[in-house]
Amino acid sequence: MDDFKDGARAAEALMRQVFEPTPLQRNDHLSGLYGAEILLKREDLTPVRSYKLRGAFNAMRKVLYRGGPAPVFVCASAGNHAQGVAFMCRYFGVEGVIYMPVTTPRQKIGKTEKFGAGAVRIELTGDYFDVTLAAAQEYCARTGGHFLSPFDDEDVIEGQASVAVEIERDLGGMPDHIVMPVGGGGLSAGVVSYVGEACDFTLVEPEGGASLGAALRTGAPVRLDHVNSFADGAAVAQVGARTFARLAHLDPGQAITVAEDRLCTTLIEMLNVEGIVLEPAGALAVGALKDMRNRIRGKRVVCITSGGNFDFERLPEVKERAQRYSGVKKYFILRMPQRPGALRDFLNMLGPEDDIARFEYLKKSARNFGSVLIGIETAHEENFDRLLAALRAQEFEFRDITDDPVLAEFLI
């Protein structure tokens, strides 16, 4: 373990040739909210807005320091790993080939091209990541390229451990508790291996991609049947073999999940209250604090905000999901009587804090009733109790479809 610590410290020192340490900032809003000293390790403020360039730097510099002709570095990624590899290809002056799914948003492709600045070539292959990964690995086998895993690589793990090196230096020791996101496990394996038993840990996964929790419960990595890709930076179907070997000793209770819709409330809160832009995976550690109040009260807690590559075209979706999760926005199918004044009767039921966000008349024939798709926003969740009571009292028929996944996806 001392060798691992020495390697992580050496990697961190060499990184200073490339980028400054990320800040460790006390957050007054979160500290007051949870009765603890909450500090954010701002990995969203690296040059590529995530911690991924740490592992890429360490793995690439070790290959290059061995001497000989520089290989072509190859990776498969639709996000932060691609950008970290591109940045480091430019820094080291080497060639890179980055495989991305055809479905990758243009914004992410453009950022990867910008960070690579002519040093990388992007290959768009496959609709799904498994196809993209297979293409990248086949290319390496055929050409002798060096494949850079996003997490399941000892040099990548050592590089990600530099996050813990900086935390230790800034605090003059370790905090009481570190909360961090986990996908494939590179960051968590590095930090846990470096810190050892010096503090407590909570590793946070998106509810729709809890591969570490499944592995800890079964004693070995297992592949999830389905993964929700919303928190794409941590939505991994199977935790890495090497990373799991470094995390297998943890208690399953140390790996917790946050629902994707609830995560949206954290994204909105951090943006509106703190002016901090986080991507879904980058907000996991902060989002988990709601479930940890009793464990962290009075303690010094570091939350690693692992990334800030948020596409603002997603903001309407994030706001929508946050409002629905918080109970301040609902959708109904309302049967509206076909008589004069029926709509006015309904509108009179709305309170001063209620607002119609969507209204779509669905009447298809000359019936006595027509159907209306209506979305209502309000300031406080309890306002819906009053509205629904009024609807029932006046014998309006309605159906709440807010939590119906099929209807909501089709209609909303």
C-alpha positions, -999 to 999 in steps of 0.1 A, spaced: 0 0 0 29 24 7 41 18 -29 6 28 -41 7 59 -20 41 68 -33 30 63 -69 -1 85 -64 20 113 -48 45 111 -76 17 112 -102 1 142 -85 34 161 -84 40 155 -121 5 167 -130 14 202 -118 33 205 -151 -1 202 -169 -28 218 -146 -33 233 -112 -48 214 -83 -85 216 -81 -99 237 -52 -113 222 -20 -141 246 -10 -162 248 21 -198 251 10 -218 272 35 -252 263 20 -247 226 23 -229 229 57 -259 248 71 -284 224 56 -268 192 70 -252 205 102 -217 194 91 -187 210 76 -192 201 39 -163 207 15 -165 202 -22 -135 188 -41 -142 206 -74 -131 182 -101 -156 200 -123 -129 227 -125 -101 208 -142 -92 219 -178 -116 193 -192 -142 198 -164 -137 163 -149 -111 142 -131 -106 119 -161 -75 136 -173 -57 125 -142 -58 88 -150 -52 95 -187 -21 115 -179 -7 89 -155 -13 60 -179 1 77 -209 32 92 -193 41 57 -180 39 42 -215 59 71 -230 86 71 -203 94 35 -211 109 48 -243 107 35 -278 83 47 -306 52 63 -292 21 42 -298 -12 54 -310 -34 58 -280 -70 45 -284 -101 48 -263 -138 43 -265 -159 69 -248 -188 93 -253 -179 117 -227 -153 127 -201 -127 100 -207 -126 109 -244 -120 145 -235 -93 137 -210 -75 114 -235 -77 141 -262 -63 167 -239 -34 145 -229 -27 135 -266 -23 171 -274 -1 177 -243 23 148 -250 23 154 -287 11 119 -296 -16 105 -319 -49 94 -305 -79 76 -320 -112 81 -301 -141 58 -308 -175 73 -300 -211 60 -306 -228 75 -336 -255 88 -312 -230 110 -293 -243 146 -291 -225 169 -314 -215 191 -284 -194 163 -269 -178 155 -302 -169 191 -307 -154 195 -272 -133 163 -277 -120 177 -311 -112 210 -294 -92 195 -266 -74 173 -290 -65 202 -313 -55 181 -342 -38 153 -322 -68 130 -323 -90 114 -348 -126 106 -339 -143 75 -352 -181 74 -349 -191 37 -347 -222 19 -334 -254 30 -319 -245 15 -285 -214 17 -264 -207 -21 -265 -203 -19 -303 -181 12 -300 -159 -5 -274 -155 -37 -295 -145 -16 -326 -118 3 -305 -104 -29 -292 -104 -46 -326 -85 -15 -340 -59 -19 -313 -55 -56 -320 -51 -49 -357 -27 -19 -355 -9 -24 -323 -25 7 -307 -24 12 -269 -59 9 -255 -66 33 -226 -94 19 -203 -115 46 -187 -112 29 -153 -100 -8 -153 -63 0 -155 -38 1 -125 -21 33 -139 -55 50 -144 -65 41 -108 -32 54 -95 -37 87 -114 -72 91 -101 -59 87 -65 -42 121 -70 -76 135 -59 -70 121 -24 -34 133 -24 -47 169 -29 -74 165 -3 -49 153 23 -25 181 16 -52 208 17 -66 196 50 -33 186 66 -48 151 70 -80 133 61 -116 144 67 -140 123 87 -159 112 56 -154 112 18 -185 109 -4 -178 102 -41 -196 89 -72 -188 55 -87 -193 41 -122 -166 18 -134 -147 24 -101 -115 41 -112 -119 72 -89 -133 53 -60 -106 25 -62 -79 51 -63 -92 72 -34 -101 42 -12 -67 26 -18 -48 58 -10 -68 67 21 -72 32 36 -88 33 70 -81 70 77 -117 80 72 -152 67 63 -164 64 28 -197 65 10 -198 55 -27 -228 67 -47 -243 52 -78 -272 62 -99 -302 40 -91 -304 28 -127 -267 18 -128 -258 3 -94 -231 -21 -106 -208 -18 -76 -236 -25 -51 -245 -56 -71 -209 -67 -71 -205 -62 -33 -236 -82 -26 -226 -111 -48 -188 -110 -41 -178 -105 -78 -185 -81 -107 -219 -88 -123 -234 -73 -155 -266 -54 -150 -295 -64 -174 -304 -27 -179 -287 6 -173 -304 40 -171 -281 63 -191 -293 96 -175 -262 99 -153 -240 88 -182 -207 95 -164 -215 68 -138 -240 46 -156 -219 15 -160 -233 -20 -166 -204 -38 -148 -177 -25 -124 -142 -31 -135 -123 -63 -124 -93 -44 -112 -113 -17 -95 -135 -42 -78 -104 -60 -64 -96 -27 -46 -132 -22 -34 -143 -57 -26 -135 -53 12 -161 -26 16 -194 -32 33 -223 -32 8 -239 -5 30 -211 18 19 -225 18 -17 -257 37 -19 -279 49 -48 -297 81 -57 -327 80 -80 -322 99 -113 -352 121 -108 -341 131 -74 -306 138 -88 -323 164 -110 -333 184 -79 -297 185 -68 -286 197 -102 -312 225 -101 -303 234 -65 -266 237 -71 -272 258 -102 -298 281 -87 -284 285 -52 -247 281 -57 -241 289 -94 -223 256 -97 -228 237 -130 -226 199 -125 -233 170 -148 -256 143 -134 -227 120 -123 -209 150 -108 -238 157 -85 -242 122 -71 -221 129 -40 -240 161 -31 -273 144 -39 -265 115 -15 -262 139 15 -300 138 20 -298 102 30 -267 107 53 -279 134 77 -275 113 109 -241 99 98 -224 131 90 -239 156 115 -210 175 132 -183 159 109 -160 172 83 -172 158 50 -156 160 15 -179 155 -15 -161 150 -48 -180 168 -76 -165 147 -103 -176 165 -134 -193 196 -149 -198 187 -185 -235 195 -186 -252 201 -219 -276 230 -213 -300 216 -240 -308 191 -213 -319 217 -188 -356 216 -197 -356 179 -191 -337 182 -158 -361 209 -146 -392 188 -156 -379 158 -138 -370 178 -107 -404 194 -105 -422 161 -110 -401 144 -83 -406 173 -59 -444 170 -64 -449 206 -77 -458 196 -112 -483 170 -123 -501 159 -154 -537 147 -157 -561 134 -182 -592 153 -174 -627 145 -187 -642 178 -196 -681 180 -199 -691 195 -233 -713 222 -219 -709 260 -217 -689 271 -187 -673 238 -180 -638 251 -186 -645 282 -165 -656 260 -137 -623 241 -138 -602 273 -140 -620 287 -109 -607 257 -90 -570 267 -95 -554 286 -66 -532 317 -67 -500 296 -69 -512 272 -96 -502 276 -132 -512 257 -163 -480 245 -180 -497 225 -207 -532 222 -221 -541 200 -250 -577 192 -260 -580 155 -271 -617 154 -281 -620 133 -312 -658 131 -318 -691 146 -309 -693 131 -274 -707 145 -243 -672 146 -227 -639 155 -242 -605 146 -228 -579 172 -219 -542 166 -212 -533 192 -187 -500 200 -169 -501 220 -137 -472 236 -118 -476 250 -83 -454 265 -57 -460 239 -30 -469 202 -33 -498 204 -8 -516 227 -32 -526 196 -52 -545 182 -22 -568 212 -24 -572 211 -62 -579 174 -63 -605 177 -35 -622 205 -55 -622 183 -87 -638 154 -68 -664 177 -52 -676 190 -85 -675 154 -100 -648 160 -126 -633 128 -137 -595 128 -140 -565 105 -141 -531 114 -127 -505 102 -153 -475 119 -137 -459 86 -126 -472 65 -155 -440 59 -174 -456 48 -207 -482 76 -208 -457 102 -195 -431 93 -221 -456 93 -249 -476 124 -241 -453 147 -221 
